[in-house]
Amino acid sequence: MDSIRIRGGRPLKGTIPISGAKNAALPLMTASLLTDGTLTLANLPHLVDITTMANLLMSHGVALHMNGGGKGGRVLELRAREITNTTAHYDLVRKMRASILVLGPILAREGQARVSLPGGCAIGARPVDLHLKALEQMGATIAIDGGYVEARVDGRLKGAHLVFPQVTVTGTENILMAATLADGETIIDNAAREPEVTDLANCLLAMGAEIEGVGTPRLVVRGKESLHGASHSVLPDRIEAGSYAVAAAITRGRLLLQHADASQMSALTKVLAAAGAEITVRDDGLLVDAENREIRGVDVMTEPHPGFPTDMQAQVMALFATARGAAMVTETIFENRFMHVPELKRMGADINIHNGSAIVRGVARLSGAPVMATDLRASMSLVLAGLAAEGETVVNRVYHLDRGYERLEQKLAACGAAIERLRD
């Protein structure tokens, strides 16, 4: 199993190109199941999760054709001329929770779907019951049998007024896609407002869907009998950009995050600015400058968008471990997302957990150590800590990183990091 070795203490300086967003690309890929036309996606990142989704879609009969991989990212053509298989098997779905996103499109188009309950990072409960209850309100019959969700509907799904009791990103995406082919009008209240949801909605609009309220907590979808093919470019990855923004701050360096969209990252940039970094929005991206600056602890609470993203919680915790003063980091989205804390403490971090909050008291310097990654964002927090630490850090189980960060070692090394992958 691969690991990453880092010799820390070097300020990062340079430019890092930001890739297309994984969390946008995955639902966009599943949107290809809604039409027999060709969906062309540009700026697709090269990640393990993308490959997993591609394999899953091929198992349903989607034909894929990849073009290039240059500066504009890869371009993928997807065509589901017909869905040849309505079952998403465990051996594929277990690798990634986003696999549940095939449920809505296949059910809406074929009238039946059988999808294994998904896997992915072990960061706490992400129940699919919100998806299932919404589909039942749209006329589907749902059963759980042998670890599989079995869904059926006579004819087309029916439009309905749906109110999510809590914000769910994948739930919003799943039901949004299903509603585009439903009979009648579907209203989704308390819809997720994440940029990735908006990106999916914009792609569906290009495919002929009729959607109102994009970017708001209320989505109104008027179903169509069919959608057509379209071309769409995946938006930049705000979590990748945010992670490298923290890399600039934690190493007291200066990085230009090329292609980063600052409008998607305001909650994070406010925190970094309050912590003492200089943030400059430029036409070509986002400049984060922490050279010769004192970084201070800032209290943070994760919230649904436009609040502070849970996917940046572990990274800023690593930053505050090197800051002056104390910070309170409160997690409200997932109940098991502090698994990186014991590993950061192995590196000398002063962190105490009380219920859903972590008190982080900055130390003069972290020390390199062998550490174990537990999930995707926790993995990145350990890499960040290693970049700032004195001595050598080896991050083990980095297959998590490969699910969400494209060419991580190369991007960091190009800006002065002493980082290398150790092949098992």
C-alpha positions as a Markdown table, in Angstrom:
| # | Residue | x | y | z |
|---|---|---|---|---|
| 1 | Met | 0.0 | 0.0 | 0.0 |
| 2 | Asp | 1.5 | 3.4 | -1.0 |
| 3 | Ser | 2.6 | 6.0 | 1.4 |
| 4 | Ile | 3.8 | 9.6 | 1.1 |
| 5 | Arg | 7.0 | 10.9 | 2.7 |
| 6 | Ile | 7.4 | 14.6 | 3.5 |
| 7 | Arg | 10.3 | 16.6 | 4.9 |
| 8 | Gly | 8.7 | 19.6 | 6.3 |
| 9 | Gly | 9.6 | 23.2 | 7.1 |
| 10 | Arg | 9.7 | 24.6 | 3.6 |
| 11 | Pro | 7.5 | 27.6 | 2.7 |
| 12 | Leu | 5.6 | 26.8 | -0.5 |
| 13 | Lys | 5.9 | 29.4 | -3.3 |
| 14 | Gly | 4.5 | 29.2 | -6.8 |
| 15 | Thr | 1.4 | 28.4 | -8.8 |
| 16 | Ile | -0.9 | 25.4 | -8.4 |
| 17 | Pro | -3.5 | 24.7 | -11.1 |
| 18 | Ile | -6.9 | 23.7 | -9.6 |
| 19 | Ser | -8.6 | 20.7 | -11.2 |
| 20 | Gly | -12.2 | 20.1 | -11.9 |
| 21 | Ala | -14.3 | 19.3 | -8.8 |
| 22 | Lys | -14.7 | 15.6 | -7.9 |
| 23 | Asn | -17.9 | 16.3 | -6.0 |
| 24 | Ala | -19.4 | 18.0 | -9.1 |
| 25 | Ala | -18.0 | 15.5 | -11.7 |
| 26 | Leu | -19.6 | 12.4 | -10.1 |
| 27 | Pro | -23.2 | 13.5 | -10.2 |
| 28 | Leu | -22.6 | 15.0 | -13.6 |
| 29 | Met | -21.5 | 11.7 | -14.9 |
| 30 | Thr | -24.6 | 10.0 | -13.5 |
| 31 | Ala | -26.7 | 12.5 | -15.4 |
| 32 | Ser | -25.8 | 10.7 | -18.6 |
| 33 | Leu | -28.2 | 8.0 | -17.5 |
| 34 | Leu | -31.1 | 10.4 | -18.1 |
| 35 | Thr | -30.8 | 10.5 | -21.8 |
| 36 | Asp | -30.0 | 8.4 | -24.8 |
| 37 | Gly | -27.9 | 11.3 | -26.2 |
| 38 | Thr | -24.3 | 12.1 | -25.7 |
| 39 | Leu | -23.2 | 14.0 | -22.6 |
| 40 | Thr | -19.8 | 15.6 | -23.0 |
| 41 | Leu | -18.0 | 16.7 | -19.8 |
| 42 | Ala | -14.9 | 18.8 | -19.9 |
| 43 | Asn | -12.4 | 19.6 | -17.1 |
| 44 | Leu | -12.8 | 16.2 | -15.6 |
| 45 | Pro | -10.2 | 15.4 | -12.9 |
| 46 | His | -8.1 | 12.3 | -13.0 |
| 47 | Leu | -9.0 | 10.5 | -9.8 |
| 48 | Val | -9.8 | 7.1 | -8.5 |
| 49 | Asp | -13.4 | 8.0 | -7.7 |
| 50 | Ile | -13.9 | 9.1 | -11.3 |
| 51 | Thr | -12.6 | 5.8 | -12.5 |
| 52 | Thr | -14.9 | 4.0 | -10.1 |
| 53 | Met | -17.9 | 5.9 | -11.3 |
| 54 | Ala | -16.9 | 5.2 | -15.0 |
| 55 | Asn | -16.8 | 1.5 | -14.3 |
| 56 | Leu | -20.1 | 1.6 | -12.5 |
| 57 | Leu | -21.7 | 3.5 | -15.4 |
| 58 | Met | -20.3 | 1.1 | -18.0 |
| 59 | Ser | -21.9 | -1.8 | -16.0 |
| 60 | His | -25.2 | -0.1 | -16.8 |
| 61 | Gly | -24.5 | 0.1 | -20.5 |
| 62 | Val | -23.0 | 3.6 | -20.7 |
| 63 | Ala | -20.5 | 3.9 | -23.5 |
| 64 | Leu | -17.5 | 6.1 | -22.6 |
| 65 | His | -14.9 | 7.8 | -24.7 |
| 66 | Met | -12.1 | 9.9 | -23.2 |
| 67 | Asn | -10.3 | 12.7 | -25.1 |
| 68 | Gly | -7.0 | 14.1 | -24.1 |
| 69 | Gly | -5.8 | 15.3 | -20.7 |
| 70 | Gly | -4.2 | 18.6 | -21.4 |
| 71 | Lys | -4.4 | 22.0 | -19.6 |
| 72 | Gly | -8.1 | 22.1 | -19.9 |
| 73 | Gly | -8.5 | 18.8 | -18.2 |
| 74 | Arg | -9.8 | 15.6 | -19.6 |
| 75 | Val | -13.0 | 15.5 | -21.8 |
| 76 | Leu | -15.3 | 12.5 | -21.4 |
| 77 | Glu | -18.1 | 11.6 | -23.7 |
| 78 | Leu | -20.9 | 9.4 | -22.1 |
| 79 | Arg | -23.8 | 7.9 | -23.9 |
| 80 | Ala | -26.5 | 5.7 | -22.4 |
| 81 | Arg | -28.2 | 4.7 | -25.6 |
| 82 | Glu | -30.0 | 2.1 | -23.6 |
| 83 | Ile | -29.6 | 1.0 | -20.0 |
| 84 | Thr | -28.7 | -2.6 | -20.2 |
| 85 | Asn | -28.6 | -3.4 | -16.5 |
| 86 | Thr | -30.6 | -1.7 | -13.7 |
| 87 | Thr | -28.6 | -3.3 | -10.8 |
| 88 | Ala | -25.6 | -1.5 | -9.3 |
| 89 | His | -23.6 | -4.3 | -7.7 |
| 90 | Tyr | -22.0 | -4.2 | -4.3 |
| 91 | Asp | -18.4 | -4.8 | -5.6 |
| 92 | Leu | -18.5 | -1.4 | -7.3 |
| 93 | Val | -20.8 | 0.6 | -5.1 |
| 94 | Arg | -18.9 | -0.4 | -1.9 |
| 95 | Lys | -16.0 | 1.8 | -2.9 |
| 96 | Met | -17.8 | 5.1 | -3.0 |
| 97 | Arg | -20.9 | 6.6 | -1.4 |
| 98 | Ala | -21.6 | 8.7 | -4.5 |
| 99 | Ser | -22.6 | 5.5 | -6.3 |
| 100 | Ile | -26.1 | 6.0 | -4.8 |
| 101 | Leu | -26.5 | 8.7 | -7.4 |
| 102 | Val | -27.4 | 6.2 | -10.1 |
| 103 | Leu | -30.6 | 5.3 | -8.2 |
| 104 | Gly | -32.7 | 8.3 | -9.2 |
| 105 | Pro | -31.8 | 8.5 | -12.9 |
| 106 | Ile | -32.1 | 4.7 | -13.5 |
| 107 | Leu | -35.5 | 4.5 | -11.7 |
| 108 | Ala | -36.8 | 7.6 | -13.5 |
| 109 | Arg | -35.8 | 6.3 | -16.9 |
| 110 | Glu | -36.4 | 2.5 | -16.5 |
| 111 | Gly | -39.1 | 2.3 | -13.8 |
| 112 | Gln | -36.9 | 0.1 | -11.7 |
| 113 | Ala | -33.5 | 0.1 | -10.0 |
| 114 | Arg | -31.6 | -2.1 | -7.7 |
| 115 | Val | -28.6 | -0.4 | -6.0 |
| 116 | Ser | -26.4 | -1.7 | -3.3 |
| 117 | Leu | -26.2 | 0.4 | -0.1 |
| 118 | Pro | -23.0 | 2.4 | -0.6 |
| 119 | Gly | -19.6 | 2.6 | 1.0 |
| 120 | Gly | -16.9 | 5.3 | 1.1 |
| 121 | Cys | -15.1 | 7.2 | 3.8 |
| 122 | Ala | -16.0 | 6.1 | 7.4 |
| 123 | Ile | -16.8 | 9.6 | 8.6 |
| 124 | Gly | -20.2 | 8.9 | 10.1 |
| 125 | Ala | -23.7 | 8.2 | 9.1 |
| 126 | Arg | -24.8 | 9.6 | 5.7 |
| 127 | Pro | -28.2 | 7.8 | 5.5 |
| 128 | Val | -29.9 | 7.3 | 2.2 |
| 129 | Asp | -33.3 | 7.2 | 3.8 |
| 130 | Leu | -33.9 | 10.8 | 2.8 |
| 131 | His | -33.4 | 9.8 | -0.8 |
| 132 | Leu | -35.7 | 6.8 | -0.4 |
| 133 | Lys | -38.5 | 8.7 | 1.4 |
| 134 | Ala | -38.5 | 11.4 | -1.3 |
| 135 | Leu | -38.7 | 8.7 | -4.1 |
| 136 | Glu | -41.6 | 7.1 | -2.3 |
| 137 | Gln | -43.4 | 10.4 | -2.2 |
| 138 | Met | -42.9 | 10.5 | -6.0 |
| 139 | Gly | -44.7 | 7.1 | -6.3 |
| 140 | Ala | -41.9 | 4.6 | -6.0 |
| 141 | Thr | -42.1 | 1.4 | -4.0 |
| 142 | Ile | -38.9 | 0.9 | -2.0 |
| 143 | Ala | -37.6 | -2.2 | -0.3 |
| 144 | Ile | -34.3 | -3.1 | 1.3 |
| 145 | Asp | -33.3 | -6.7 | 0.6 |
| 146 | Gly | -29.9 | -8.3 | 1.1 |
| 147 | Gly | -28.1 | -5.0 | 1.4 |
| 148 | Tyr | -29.7 | -3.6 | -1.8 |
| 149 | Val | -32.2 | -0.8 | -2.3 |
| 150 | Glu | -34.9 | -2.2 | -4.6 |
| 151 | Ala | -37.1 | 0.6 | -6.2 |
| 152 | Arg | -39.9 | 0.3 | -8.7 |
| 153 | Val | -42.6 | 2.6 | -10.1 |
| 154 | Asp | -45.5 | 1.9 | -12.4 |
| 155 | Gly | -45.0 | 4.2 | -15.4 |
| 156 | Arg | -43.3 | 7.5 | -14.6 |
| 157 | Leu | -42.4 | 9.0 | -11.2 |
| 158 | Lys | -45.0 | 11.6 | -10.2 |
| 159 | Gly | -44.2 | 15.2 | -9.3 |
| 160 | Ala | -44.5 | 15.9 | -5.6 |
| 161 | His | -43.8 | 18.6 | -2.9 |
| 162 | Leu | -40.7 | 17.4 | -1.0 |
| 163 | Val | -39.3 | 18.9 | 2.1 |
| 164 | Phe | -36.0 | 17.5 | 3.3 |
| 165 | Pro | -35.8 | 17.5 | 7.1 |
| 166 | Gln | -32.1 | 18.2 | 6.9 |
| 167 | Val | -29.9 | 19.5 | 4.1 |
| 168 | Thr | -28.6 | 16.6 | 2.0 |
| 169 | Val | -26.3 | 17.2 | -1.0 |
| 170 | Thr | -26.5 | 13.8 | -2.6 |
| 171 | Gly | -30.2 | 13.6 | -1.7 |
| 172 | Thr | -30.9 | 16.9 | -3.5 |
| 173 | Glu | -28.8 | 15.7 | -6.5 |
| 174 | Asn | -30.5 | 12.3 | -6.7 |
| 175 | Ile | -34.1 | 13.7 | -6.5 |
| 176 | Leu | -33.3 | 16.6 | -8.8 |
| 177 | Met | -32.2 | 14.2 | -11.5 |
| 178 | Ala | -35.2 | 11.9 | -11.0 |
| 179 | Ala | -37.6 | 14.9 | -11.1 |
| 180 | Thr | -36.4 | 15.9 | -14.5 |
| 181 | Leu | -38.1 | 12.9 | -16.0 |
| 182 | Ala | -41.1 | 12.8 | -13.6 |
| 183 | Asp | -44.7 | 13.4 | -14.6 |
| 184 | Gly | -45.6 | 16.9 | -13.4 |
| 185 | Glu | -44.0 | 19.4 | -11.1 |
| 186 | Thr | -41.7 | 18.6 | -8.3 |
| 187 | Ile | -40.8 | 21.1 | -5.6 |
| 188 | Ile | -37.7 | 20.4 | -3.4 |
| 189 | Asp | -37.7 | 22.5 | -0.3 |
| 190 | Asn | -34.6 | 22.7 | 2.0 |
| 191 | Ala | -32.5 | 21.8 | -1.1 |
| 192 | Ala | -28.7 | 21.9 | -0.8 |
| 193 | Arg | -27.1 | 25.0 | -2.2 |
| 194 | Glu | -23.6 | 23.7 | -2.7 |
| 195 | Pro | -21.9 | 24.9 | -5.9 |
| 196 | Glu | -21.8 | 21.3 | -7.0 |
| 197 | Val | -25.6 | 21.1 | -6.9 |
| 198 | Thr | -25.8 | 24.3 | -8.9 |
| 199 | Asp | -23.3 | 22.9 | -11.4 |
| 200 | Leu | -25.5 | 19.8 | -11.9 |
| 201 | Ala | -28.6 | 21.9 | -12.3 |
| 202 | Asn | -26.9 | 24.0 | -15.0 |
| 203 | Cys | -25.9 | 20.8 | -16.8 |
| 204 | Leu | -29.5 | 19.5 | -16.6 |
| 205 | Leu | -30.8 | 22.8 | -18.0 |
| 206 | Ala | -28.4 | 22.3 | -20.9 |
| 207 | Met | -29.9 | 18.9 | -21.4 |
| 208 | Gly | -33.4 | 20.3 | -21.7 |
| 209 | Ala | -34.6 | 20.1 | -18.2 |
| 210 | Glu | -36.9 | 22.8 | -16.8 |
| 211 | Ile | -35.7 | 23.9 | -13.4 |
| 212 | Glu | -36.4 | 27.1 | -11.4 |
| 213 | Gly | -34.6 | 28.4 | -8.2 |
| 214 | Val | -31.1 | 27.1 | -9.1 |
| 215 | Gly | -28.8 | 28.1 | -6.2 |
| 216 | Thr | -31.7 | 28.6 | -3.7 |
| 217 | Pro | -33.2 | 26.3 | -1.0 |
| 218 | Arg | -36.3 | 25.8 | -3.2 |
| 219 | Leu | -36.0 | 24.0 | -6.5 |
| 220 | Val | -39.0 | 23.7 | -8.8 |
| 221 | Val | -38.7 | 21.0 | -11.5 |
| 222 | Arg | -41.2 | 20.5 | -14.3 |
| 223 | Gly | -40.6 | 17.0 | -15.6 |
| 224 | Lys | -40.0 | 16.1 | -19.3 |
| 225 | Glu | -40.6 | 12.9 | -21.1 |
| 226 | Ser | -37.0 | 12.9 | -22.2 |
| 227 | Leu | -33.8 | 14.9 | -22.1 |
| 228 | His | -31.1 | 15.3 | -24.8 |
| 229 | Gly | -27.3 | 15.4 | -24.9 |
| 230 | Ala | -25.3 | 18.4 | -24.0 |
| 231 | Ser | -21.8 | 19.7 | -23.3 |
| 232 | His | -20.7 | 21.0 | -19.9 |
| 233 | Ser | -17.5 | 21.9 | -18.2 |
| 234 | Val | -17.0 | 20.8 | -14.6 |
| 235 | Leu | -16.5 | 23.7 | -12.2 |
| 236 | Pro | -13.1 | 24.1 | -10.3 |
| 237 | Asp | -12.7 | 22.1 | -7.1 |
| 238 | Arg | -13.3 | 24.5 | -4.2 |
| 239 | Ile | -12.1 | 21.9 | -1.7 |
| 240 | Glu | -8.9 | 21.2 | -3.5 |
| 241 | Ala | -8.3 | 25.0 | -3.8 |
| 242 | Gly | -9.1 | 25.4 | -0.1 |
| 243 | Ser | -6.7 | 22.7 | 0.8 |
| 244 | Tyr | -3.9 | 24.4 | -1.1 |
| 245 | Ala | -4.9 | 27.7 | 0.4 |
| 246 | Val | -4.3 | 26.2 | 3.8 |
| 247 | Ala | -1.0 | 24.7 | 2.5 |
| 248 | Ala | 0.2 | 28.3 | 1.8 |
| 249 | Ala | -0.9 | 29.4 | 5.3 |
| 250 | Ile | 0.5 | 26.5 | 7.2 |
| 251 | Thr | 3.9 | 26.7 | 5.6 |
| 252 | Arg | 3.9 | 30.6 | 5.8 |
| 253 | Gly | 4.2 | 30.6 | 2.0 |
| 254 | Arg | 2.7 | 32.2 | -1.0 |
| 255 | Leu | 0.6 | 30.4 | -3.6 |
| 256 | Leu | -1.5 | 31.4 | -6.6 |
| 257 | Leu | -4.3 | 28.9 | -7.0 |
| 258 | Gln | -4.9 | 29.0 | -10.7 |
| 259 | His | -8.5 | 28.7 | -11.9 |
| 260 | Ala | -9.9 | 28.8 | -8.3 |
| 261 | Asp | -13.3 | 30.5 | -8.0 |
| 262 | Ala | -13.3 | 32.7 | -5.0 |
| 263 | Ser | -17.0 | 33.2 | -5.1 |
| 264 | Gln | -17.4 | 29.5 | -4.1 |
| 265 | Met | -14.9 | 29.8 | -1.2 |
| 266 | Ser | -16.0 | 32.9 | 0.8 |
| 267 | Ala | -16.5 | 31.0 | 4.1 |
| 268 | Leu | -13.0 | 29.7 | 4.0 |
| 269 | Thr | -11.3 | 32.8 | 2.7 |
| 270 | Lys | -12.9 | 34.8 | 5.6 |
| 271 | Val | -11.4 | 32.4 | 8.1 |
| 272 | Leu | -8.0 | 32.5 | 6.5 |
| 273 | Ala | -8.0 | 36.3 | 6.4 |
| 274 | Ala | -9.1 | 36.4 | 10.0 |
| 275 | Ala | -6.2 | 34.0 | 10.8 |
| 276 | Gly | -3.8 | 36.5 | 9.3 |
| 277 | Ala | -3.2 | 35.4 | 5.7 |
| 278 | Glu | -3.6 | 37.9 | 2.8 |
| 279 | Ile | -6.2 | 36.8 | 0.3 |
| 280 | Thr | -6.3 | 38.4 | -3.1 |
| 281 | Val | -8.9 | 37.6 | -5.8 |
| 282 | Arg | -7.3 | 37.8 | -9.3 |
| 283 | Asp | -8.6 | 37.2 | -12.8 |
| 284 | Asp | -6.5 | 34.0 | -13.0 |
| 285 | Gly | -7.4 | 32.7 | -9.6 |
| 286 | Leu | -6.8 | 33.2 | -5.9 |
| 287 | Leu | -3.5 | 34.4 | -4.3 |
| 288 | Val | -2.9 | 33.3 | -0.7 |
| 289 | Asp | 0.1 | 35.0 | 1.0 |
| 290 | Ala | 1.2 | 34.1 | 4.5 |
| 291 | Glu | 4.9 | 35.0 | 4.1 |
| 292 | Asn | 6.3 | 36.6 | 7.3 |
| 293 | Arg | 2.8 | 36.7 | 8.8 |
| 294 | Glu | 1.6 | 35.5 | 12.2 |
| 295 | Ile | -1.2 | 33.0 | 11.9 |
| 296 | Arg | -3.8 | 33.1 | 14.7 |
| 297 | Gly | -6.4 | 30.7 | 15.8 |
| 298 | Val | -10.0 | 31.3 | 14.7 |
| 299 | Asp | -13.2 | 29.6 | 15.9 |
| 300 | Val | -14.9 | 27.7 | 13.1 |
| 301 | Met | -18.2 | 25.8 | 12.8 |
| 302 | Thr | -19.1 | 23.6 | 9.9 |
| 303 | Glu | -22.5 | 24.3 | 8.2 |
| 304 | Pro | -24.2 | 23.6 | 4.9 |
| 305 | His | -23.3 | 25.9 | 2.1 |
| 306 | Pro | -22.8 | 28.9 | 2.2 |
| 307 | Gly | -21.4 | 28.1 | 5.7 |
| 308 | Phe | -18.0 | 26.7 | 6.4 |
| 309 | Pro | -17.6 | 23.4 | 4.5 |
| 310 | Thr | -17.2 | 20.2 | 6.5 |
| 311 | Asp | -14.7 | 19.0 | 3.9 |
| 312 | Met | -12.3 | 21.8 | 5.0 |
| 313 | Gln | -12.6 | 21.1 | 8.8 |
| 314 | Ala | -9.6 | 18.7 | 9.1 |
| 315 | Gln | -7.3 | 21.0 | 7.0 |
| 316 | Val | -8.0 | 24.1 | 9.1 |
| 317 | Met | -7.5 | 22.1 | 12.3 |
| 318 | Ala | -4.0 | 21.3 | 11.1 |
| 319 | Leu | -3.4 | 25.0 | 10.4 |
| 320 | Phe | -4.6 | 26.1 | 13.9 |
| 321 | Ala | -2.3 | 23.5 | 15.4 |
| 322 | Thr | 0.6 | 25.7 | 14.2 |
| 323 | Ala | -1.2 | 29.1 | 15.0 |
| 324 | Arg | -0.8 | 31.5 | 17.9 |
| 325 | Gly | -3.5 | 31.1 | 20.5 |
| 326 | Ala | -6.5 | 28.8 | 20.5 |
| 327 | Ala | -9.3 | 27.9 | 18.2 |
| 328 | Met | -12.5 | 26.0 | 18.6 |
| 329 | Val | -13.5 | 23.8 | 15.7 |
| 330 | Thr | -17.1 | 22.6 | 15.8 |
| 331 | Glu | -18.4 | 19.8 | 13.5 |
| 332 | Thr | -22.1 | 19.9 | 12.9 |
| 333 | Ile | -22.5 | 17.8 | 9.7 |
| 334 | Phe | -20.9 | 14.4 | 10.5 |
| 335 | Glu | -20.6 | 12.9 | 14.0 |
| 336 | Asn | -17.4 | 10.9 | 13.3 |
| 337 | Arg | -15.1 | 13.4 | 11.6 |
| 338 | Phe | -12.4 | 13.9 | 14.2 |
| 339 | Met | -10.5 | 10.7 | 13.4 |
| 340 | His | -7.5 | 12.8 | 12.2 |
| 341 | Val | -7.0 | 14.2 | 15.8 |
| 342 | Pro | -5.1 | 11.3 | 17.3 |
| 343 | Glu | -2.7 | 11.4 | 14.3 |
| 344 | Leu | -2.2 | 15.1 | 14.6 |
| 345 | Lys | -1.5 | 14.7 | 18.3 |
| 346 | Arg | 1.2 | 12.1 | 17.3 |
| 347 | Met | 2.9 | 15.0 | 15.6 |
| 348 | Gly | 2.7 | 17.2 | 18.7 |
| 349 | Ala | -0.6 | 19.0 | 18.1 |
| 350 | Asp | -2.4 | 20.2 | 21.3 |
| 351 | Ile | -6.0 | 19.2 | 20.6 |
| 352 | Asn | -8.8 | 18.2 | 23.0 |
| 353 | Ile | -12.2 | 17.0 | 21.9 |
| 354 | His | -15.4 | 17.7 | 23.8 |
| 355 | Asn | -18.6 | 16.3 | 22.1 |
| 356 | Gly | -18.8 | 17.9 | 18.7 |
| 357 | Ser | -16.0 | 20.4 | 19.2 |
| 358 | Ala | -12.2 | 20.4 | 19.3 |
| 359 | Ile | -10.1 | 22.9 | 21.2 |
| 360 | Val | -6.9 | 23.5 | 19.3 |
| 361 | Arg | -4.0 | 25.3 | 21.0 |
| 362 | Gly | -1.2 | 26.2 | 18.7 |
| 363 | Val | 2.3 | 24.9 | 19.4 |
| 364 | Ala | 5.6 | 26.3 | 18.4 |
| 365 | Arg | 6.4 | 23.5 | 16.0 |
| 366 | Leu | 4.9 | 20.2 | 14.9 |
| 367 | Ser | 7.2 | 17.2 | 14.7 |
| 368 | Gly | 7.4 | 14.7 | 11.8 |
| 369 | Ala | 6.0 | 11.2 | 12.6 |
| 370 | Pro | 4.6 | 8.2 | 10.9 |
| 371 | Val | 0.8 | 8.7 | 10.7 |
| 372 | Met | -2.2 | 6.8 | 9.3 |
| 373 | Ala | -4.9 | 8.3 | 7.0 |
| 374 | Thr | -8.5 | 7.5 | 7.9 |
| 375 | Asp | -10.5 | 9.3 | 5.2 |
| 376 | Leu | -10.0 | 11.6 | 2.3 |
| 377 | Arg | -9.9 | 15.0 | 4.0 |
| 378 | Ala | -8.2 | 13.6 | 7.1 |
| 379 | Ser | -5.4 | 12.4 | 4.7 |
| 380 | Met | -4.9 | 15.9 | 3.4 |
| 381 | Ser | -4.8 | 17.4 | 7.0 |
| 382 | Leu | -1.9 | 15.0 | 7.7 |
| 383 | Val | -0.1 | 16.0 | 4.5 |
| 384 | Leu | -0.5 | 19.7 | 5.5 |
| 385 | Ala | 0.8 | 19.0 | 9.0 |
| 386 | Gly | 3.8 | 17.2 | 7.5 |
| 387 | Leu | 4.6 | 20.2 | 5.2 |
| 388 | Ala | 4.8 | 22.4 | 8.3 |
| 389 | Ala | 6.5 | 19.9 | 10.7 |
| 390 | Glu | 10.1 | 19.6 | 11.6 |
| 391 | Gly | 11.6 | 16.4 | 10.3 |
| 392 | Glu | 10.1 | 13.6 | 8.3 |
| 393 | Thr | 6.5 | 12.6 | 8.1 |
| 394 | Val | 5.2 | 9.4 | 6.4 |
| 395 | Val | 1.5 | 9.3 | 5.7 |
| 396 | Asn | 0.3 | 5.8 | 5.3 |
| 397 | Arg | -2.9 | 4.5 | 3.5 |
| 398 | Val | -2.9 | 7.4 | 1.0 |
| 399 | Tyr | -5.3 | 5.6 | -1.3 |
| 400 | His | -7.8 | 7.9 | 0.3 |
| 401 | Leu | -5.9 | 10.9 | -1.2 |
| 402 | Asp | -6.1 | 9.4 | -4.7 |
| 403 | Arg | -9.9 | 9.6 | -4.5 |
| 404 | Gly | -9.9 | 13.4 | -4.3 |
| 405 | Tyr | -6.6 | 15.1 | -5.1 |
| 406 | Glu | -5.2 | 15.0 | -8.6 |
| 407 | Arg | -1.4 | 14.8 | -8.9 |
| 408 | Leu | -1.0 | 16.0 | -5.3 |
| 409 | Glu | 2.8 | 15.2 | -4.9 |
| 410 | Gln | 3.6 | 16.8 | -8.3 |
| 411 | Lys | 1.6 | 20.0 | -7.6 |
| 412 | Leu | 3.2 | 20.5 | -4.1 |
| 413 | Ala | 6.8 | 19.5 | -5.3 |
| 414 | Ala | 6.6 | 22.1 | -8.0 |
| 415 | Cys | 6.1 | 24.8 | -5.3 |
| 416 | Gly | 9.1 | 23.7 | -3.2 |
| 417 | Ala | 7.7 | 20.8 | -1.1 |
| 418 | Ala | 10.0 | 17.9 | -0.3 |
| 419 | Ile | 7.5 | 15.2 | -1.0 |
| 420 | Glu | 7.5 | 11.8 | -2.6 |
| 421 | Arg | 5.4 | 8.8 | -3.0 |
| 422 | Leu | 6.7 | 5.5 | -1.7 |
| 423 | Arg | 5.4 | 2.6 | -3.7 |
| 424 | Asp | 4.7 | -0.6 | -1.8 |
